[in-house]
Amino acid sequence: MAYLQLQGVEKTFGDLRVIKGVELKIEKGEFVVFVGPSGCGKSTLLRMIAGLTEIDGGSLVLDGRDITKLPSSKRDLAMVFQSYALYPHMSVFDNMSFALRLANVDKAVIQQKVGRAAEILNLTAYLQRTPKELSGGQRQRVAIGRAIVRAPKVFLFDEPLSNLDAALRGQTRIEIHNLHRSLGATSIYVTHDQVEAMTLADRIVVLRDGQIEQVGTPLELYDHPANQFVAQFIGSPQMNVVAARQLPQVPGVPVDGFIGLRPEAVSLQPAGQGGLPGTIDLVESLGAETLVYVTLDGGPQVIARQATRTALRSGHKVGVFIDAANAHRFDAQGRAVRSA
């Protein structure tokens, strides 16, 4: 039996059905990321697991115990919010120990647990400071530390990096990954950022309109997307999708279907050296890689990724080569068409 099971979980607000019979199994020690566009239901689903939003249908089972109707305080879960939710007048130590003090845990045990969490999170030197004396990244670590000292069965993260700048997001992402590994914890993490999902997750759950589109490892979703939505949501820059009639040289696609090409499956040569003729719209020189936006003659725009730098510039004519062996095929409804 899975450690955490969502069995036909439903949520409605009035006449609006926002979570539609979600079925999901999460194993002990897994890091699972819920990802999807705004409004897809990922935060609502996390709050239902946490007990902050009532489950209207289905059941939730944790470690063999049905917790569907239990209040959040009885579920043995700990949640880390986007907004930190720290008490501004309390020290870091008091914020991290608050739940333990409410539970009348022995002072020596509190000291030990907070000390250990602070050591893991590099907060030992800040235990007597208040939140206003900390950076955004340090405040988020305090919020994580508050969850750690409770030793929950599952950690829940609701877009915890959204309020941080780009540099801090990258740094804190690494810290969360290392923390998960060192604790051997079971974690569920919500984000709209597919790069976060790809770098953190053991498995990704892609949601759309309150339903699961696909569940799998990051590379399973990248290499074998179940449909066009997943294909274009996972990967940055997103997959090129072209109507099959515009690329007849790629076989095995329904005539009214679509062809998906990762940017690395598109390569460029100078004009006159073969390939489909096209004109460069934009060159993004990113140092370690180059992204080139090309409009095919009489056709769509595609993005090519190359690991080398280029002398090509906007307006240059080029030949565009398609790696048909690594093309993804979709029918008219956007479902993946697998090779026989």
Secondary structure, DSSP 4 states (H G I P E B T S, - for coil): --SEEEEEEEEEETTEEEEEEEEEEE-TT-EEEEE-STTSSHHHHHHHHHTSS---EEEEEETTEE-TTS-GGGS-EEEE-TT----TTS-HHHHHHHHHHHTT--HHHHHHHHHHHHHHTT-GGGTTS-GGGS-HHHHHHHHHHHHHTT--SEEEEESTTTTS-HHHHHHHHHHHHHHHHHHT-EEEEEES-HHHHHHH-SEEEEEETTEEEEEE-HHHHHHS-SBHHHHHHSSSSPPEEEEGGG-TTS-S--TT-EEEE-GGGEEEEETTSSSEEEEEEEEEE-SS-EEEEEEETTS-EEEEEESS-----TT-EEEEEE-GGG-EEE-TTSBB----
